[in-house]
Amino acid sequence: MEILVDFAIVAIVSTAVLSAYSVSFKVISLAQAKIAAVALANEKMEIIRNMPYDDLATQHGPIYPPGNLLDTESITRNGINFTVNTVISYVDDPYDGNAEGTIPNQPKDLYPYDYKKVEITVLKTGRSGHLAKISSNVAAKAAETPSNSGIIKVCLIDSLSQSVPDATITITNPEADPPVNMVVQSDINGCIMIPNLPPDQHNQYHVTVSKDGYSTDSTEPRTAQNPNALKPDIDILIQEVTNVTLQIDRVSTMVIDVKDTNGTPIGNAQLHLQGKKEIYFNPSTPKYSHDFVTDANGHLQVDSLEFDDYTITLPNWNIASTSPYQPISLKANTTLPVIVTATLSATYPTVESAEPISGQVGETVSLSVIGSNFGSDPLIKMVSASGSEIVGQNVSVSRHSGKEIIDADFDLSGAATGQWSIIISTGGQIVTQTDGFEVTP
């Protein structure tokens, strides 16, 4: 027993010593890597400081014409692999106004490239977080000379019209000499301004924006087949600022379950999902339009969808109802369950929408349900999750613009708050609009 206790004590002490040694080794290794990274960053900066001012530009950065400096390169020092990122951009100093003329008591700055900012970041390859980051401003001997160039300002907003920083903005123009091919990051305000670009009046400047986990947006070229782009590729005019605003946000997921009117899943059903956003009009070209097939259980999960209003169609079926109503509003950064009820009968009652879709406890709501095949004397009621029912009163059916409308009054006195389903019965057939109405406090 004493020997076992001695072994346990030795093991505990050895483990602590080895752990401390391991931590110390990692700290020493990190310190050595930081020292090498700082030296590498200073070396790169010293090389740049000794270059002519006009040559200070990377191959794909936000300065035109492009230079020969690499935007990203891999370098090995002291047995450590580093990634070196170099960003060189113009700075529009507010001392003499800005390109948009928005600074009070300052003129519009026709040459908003007062000096250049050089920023060098060194990372250990394969690891996040930088080990060294230095920057320096570099001025030309003769700044603000006359120019026959133009300026582009790109700003990014999300679905709530908030700025989107640190997004990737790609600007290209293959017709320029030399060609424009820039890959830059949006600033803290979600914008980037690039001056000194060659003018163009043939919509040759193409802009694309993206960010990890976000949707994408872009300008579109005008073609003979699609001349009417909603966000056309842009022109650059001499000594003018061309403003471009694009919209991206976190992507979402739609989880779709397709079933028949008896609640049985419809497996291997063809399904078409289309968004409301367009990239061209007249003729209309939707930004998102894809075909899918449900699995054997009528289930389908669609990932990486951007915020939009979507419509579902089943080519071989008639849709009796969808929950939520169509078009289905998909918010950013959400997972939305969708229930689609379908039938092969062309005369089965269907529900498309309702107005209003909510009401307060204690009031009487006049509900209008729009759909088809309601018959002349339908029964309409609302049912809560607990099984409580409210039967519609003063029911009437009318027809307008090819649609049928059921109007009914519902007394919400004592109704439980939450989602209620709308159920319509006519001619022995029943259609259910799941969670079609909400009772609020």
VOLUM-791236 format. One record per residue (C-alpha): x, y, z. Coordinates in steps of 0.05 Angstrom, whole numbers, padded with zeros to 5 digits, always signed. Example, Ala and Ser with C-alpha at 12.3 -4.5 7.8 and 13.67 -1.06 7.14 Angstrom:
2
+00246-00090+00156
+00273-00021+00143
END
This chain:
441
+00000+00000+00000
+00057+00048+00017
+00089+00033-00051
+00023+00048-00087
+00016+00114-00049
+00088+00132-00067
+00074+00117-00141
+00011+00161-00138
+00049+00219-00107
+00105+00213-00159
+00053+00210-00215
+00018+00273-00191
+00082+00312-00183
+00108+00288-00251
+00043+00308-00285
+00047+00378-00255
+00120+00385-00276
+00106+00361-00347
+00045+00407-00353
+00086+00467-00330
+00141+00448-00378
+00091+00443-00435
+00061+00511-00420
+00130+00542-00414
+00150+00512-00481
+00088+00540-00515
+00100+00609-00484
+00172+00609-00507
+00152+00585-00577
+00099+00640-00582
+00149+00693-00559
+00199+00670-00610
+00146+00672-00665
+00125+00742-00644
+00197+00767-00646
+00206+00737-00715
+00139+00766-00739
+00155+00836-00715
+00223+00833-00749
+00190+00809-00813
+00138+00865-00811
+00191+00918-00800
+00233+00889-00857
+00173+00892-00905
+00157+00963-00883
+00229+00986-00893
+00229+00958-00964
+00164+00996-00979
+00191+01061-00949
+00249+01059-00999
+00204+01050-01059
+00180+01107-01105
+00113+01135-01083
+00079+01118-01149
+00100+01045-01141
+00066+01037-01074
+00008+00992-01094
-00008+00918-01088
-00031+00874-01145
-00105+00871-01124
-00111+00927-01072
-00152+00991-01073
-00102+01032-01113
-00103+01041-01189
-00060+01028-01228
-00040+00964-01191
+00032+00953-01169
+00077+00893-01163
+00073+00883-01088
+00038+00818-01066
-00026+00825-01026
-00012+00760-00990
+00052+00719-00988
+00080+00660-00948
+00149+00667-00916
+00188+00619-00872
+00233+00648-00818
+00269+00609-00763
+00231+00547-00783
+00163+00582-00774
+00115+00591-00832
+00085+00661-00834
+00030+00693-00877
+00043+00767-00892
-00016+00811-00914
-00001+00879-00944
-00055+00932-00954
-00039+00999-00986
-00096+01049-00994
-00107+01123-01006
-00125+01169-00948
-00173+01227-00958
-00152+01275-00903
-00212+01316-00879
-00166+01377-00869
-00182+01400-00940
-00253+01372-00946
-00274+01306-00974
-00295+01278-01042
-00369+01284-01026
-00366+01355-00998
-00401+01337-00933
-00353+01369-00884
-00381+01435-00857
-00342+01497-00878
-00297+01457-00923
-00297+01454-01000
-00308+01391-01040
-00241+01357-01048
-00231+01342-01122
-00168+01302-01109
-00184+01258-01049
-00119+01219-01048
-00078+01262-01001
-00029+01206-00981
-00024+01131-00976
-00030+01086-00916
+00011+01022-00913
-00011+00967-00866
+00027+00902-00857
-00001+00843-00817
+00038+00780-00801
+00003+00716-00780
+00028+00647-00764
+00003+00603-00821
-00056+00560-00800
-00072+00601-00738
-00121+00658-00728
-00100+00724-00697
-00040+00765-00719
+00028+00764-00687
+00049+00832-00713
+00014+00891-00745
+00046+00957-00764
+00023+01016-00807
+00053+01079-00835
+00029+01139-00875
+00069+01157-00937
+00062+01224-00972
+00082+01243-01043
+00128+01301-01058
+00074+01334-01099
+00004+01316-01076
-00064+01335-01106
-00044+01344-01178
-00098+01352-01232
-00130+01288-01253
-00175+01260-01307
-00197+01202-01263
-00260+01187-01223
-00279+01158-01155
-00322+01100-01132
-00352+01093-01063
-00382+01026-01044
-00423+01019-00980
-00454+00956-00951
-00516+00951-00908
-00553+00892-00877
-00628+00877-00876
-00638+00928-00821
-00598+00981-00860
-00539+00976-00811
-00468+00980-00838
-00430+00915-00852
-00355+00922-00836
-00299+00874-00856
-00336+00849-00918
-00299+00831-00982
-00310+00879-01040
-00287+00859-01109
-00283+00913-01164
-00265+00894-01235
-00262+00927-01303
-00228+00884-01356
-00232+00939-01408
-00188+00988-01370
-00114+00993-01387
-00086+00963-01344
-00148+00922-01322
-00179+00938-01255
-00180+00878-01208
-00186+00898-01135
-00204+00858-01074
-00213+00903-01013
-00246+00903-00944
-00302+00949-00922
-00283+00995-00864
-00317+01002-00797
-00373+01042-00831
-00384+00988-00883
-00354+01031-00939
-00293+01037-00983
-00274+01095-01027
-00226+01085-01085
-00202+01147-01124
-00159+01154-01186
-00198+01104-01228
-00200+01111-01304
-00266+01139-01329
-00316+01093-01363
-00386+01106-01392
-00401+01036-01417
-00421+01002-01352
-00357+00962-01347
-00344+00968-01272
-00370+00906-01237
-00377+00903-01161
-00387+00840-01119
-00392+00838-01042
-00389+00778-00995
-00373+00758-00924
-00366+00690-00890
-00435+00667-00866
-00469+00723-00905
-00507+00727-00971
-00476+00760-01032
-00496+00819-01074
-00469+00850-01138
-00481+00896-01196
-00501+00862-01261
-00479+00872-01333
-00529+00896-01385
-00537+00845-01440
-00578+00839-01504
-00621+00787-01470
-00626+00825-01404
-00617+00900-01416
-00655+00922-01353
-00612+00907-01292
-00639+00931-01225
-00567+00943-01202
-00528+00953-01267
-00453+00953-01272
-00430+01024-01262
-00397+01082-01297
-00339+01125-01271
-00341+01199-01290
-00283+01248-01288
-00276+01281-01220
-00343+01252-01197
-00360+01205-01140
-00401+01144-01162
-00439+01117-01101
-00458+01043-01098
-00499+01013-01041
-00506+00937-01036
-00542+00895-00985
-00520+00830-00951
-00537+00796-00886
-00528+00730-00850
-00557+00670-00887
-00616+00629-00861
-00646+00560-00866
-00715+00538-00888
-00740+00470-00864
-00798+00448-00908
-00846+00390-00895
-00896+00371-00950
-00958+00330-00932
-01026+00315-00961
-01093+00337-00933
-01094+00276-00887
-01027+00295-00857
-00989+00239-00893
-00919+00260-00916
-00910+00266-00991
-00843+00234-01007
-00800+00249-01068
-00843+00309-01087
-00816+00358-01138
-00813+00428-01107
-00794+00496-01135
-00770+00552-01089
-00765+00623-01116
-00748+00689-01083
-00780+00756-01095
-00715+00794-01107
-00698+00807-01180
-00632+00821-01215
-00666+00839-01281
-00735+00864-01299
-00773+00864-01365
-00761+00806-01373
-00760+00787-01299
-00701+00746-01274
-00706+00725-01201
-00642+00726-01160
-00660+00658-01129
-00698+00603-01167
-00683+00529-01154
-00716+00461-01161
-00713+00409-01106
-00741+00340-01089
-00765+00322-01018
-00738+00259-00985
-00780+00197-00972
-00812+00231-00912
-00832+00294-00949
-00776+00332-00915
-00729+00384-00946
-00678+00430-00914
-00651+00488-00955
-00590+00523-00926
-00553+00587-00942
-00615+00627-00962
-00612+00702-00960
-00667+00744-00929
-00724+00750-00979
-00797+00733-00991
-00802+00662-01021
-00856+00625-01059
-00863+00549-01061
-00896+00512-01119
-00906+00437-01129
-00909+00422-01204
-00950+00358-01196
-00994+00380-01138
-01043+00435-01118
-01024+00471-01055
-01082+00474-01005
-01044+00516-00954
-00976+00536-00929
-00955+00556-00859
-00933+00611-00857
-00973+00644-00913
-00940+00654-00980
-00899+00692-00998
-00858+00665-00940
-00818+00720-00906
-00750+00694-00886
-00710+00738-00839
-00635+00740-00835
-00598+00690-00789
-00659+00647-00774
-00684+00576-00783
-00756+00576-00807
-00801+00514-00807
-00851+00512-00864
-00911+00465-00873
-00939+00454-00943
-01006+00418-00949
-01020+00393-01020
-01074+00355-01058
-01083+00324-01126
-01155+00350-01129
-01166+00413-01170
-01231+00427-01133
-01204+00420-01062
-01211+00484-01020
-01147+00525-01014
-01124+00582-00968
-01076+00634-00994
-01078+00690-00943
-01119+00721-00887
-01131+00792-00863
-01120+00809-00807
-01072+00756-00781
-01076+00776-00708
-01126+00804-00657
-01129+00822-00584
-01163+00783-00529
-01234+00809-00517
-01247+00841-00584
-01289+00816-00642
-01248+00807-00705
-01276+00809-00776
-01233+00759-00812
-01226+00753-00887
-01195+00690-00916
-01174+00690-00989
-01171+00625-01028
-01213+00582-01074
-01267+00527-01077
-01301+00549-01013
-01371+00530-01037
-01434+00568-01018
-01442+00550-00944
-01374+00535-00912
-01360+00526-00838
-01300+00566-00812
-01270+00562-00743
-01205+00575-00705
-01173+00522-00662
-01118+00533-00610
-01061+00486-00594
-01100+00461-00533
-01161+00445-00575
-01205+00505-00558
-01251+00526-00614
-01282+00592-00636
-01334+00584-00691
-01340+00641-00741
-01406+00679-00743
-01441+00718-00799
-01404+00677-00851
-01408+00700-00924
-01372+00682-00988
-01356+00731-01044
-01314+00730-01107
-01266+00783-01131
-01213+00783-01186
-01217+00708-01194
-01209+00695-01119
-01260+00673-01067
-01264+00708-01000
-01295+00682-00936
-01315+00736-00886
-01331+00717-00815
-01333+00748-00745
-01295+00717-00687
-01308+00735-00614
-01240+00731-00578
-01269+00741-00508
-01231+00694-00462
-01188+00667-00519
-01120+00640-00501
-01062+00681-00527
-01017+00648-00580
-01025+00616-00648
-01092+00590-00673
-01104+00548-00735
-01159+00567-00784
-01201+00508-00807
-01251+00512-00865
-01301+00456-00880
-01341+00453-00944
-01373+00396-00983
-01342+00344-00937
-01271+00371-00949
-01228+00405-00897
-01170+00453-00906
-01127+00474-00847
-01084+00537-00844
-01036+00519-00788
-01021+00578-00742
-01060+00623-00788
-01081+00672-00734
-01049+00699-00670
-01086+00722-00609
-01047+00775-00572
-01055+00803-00501
END
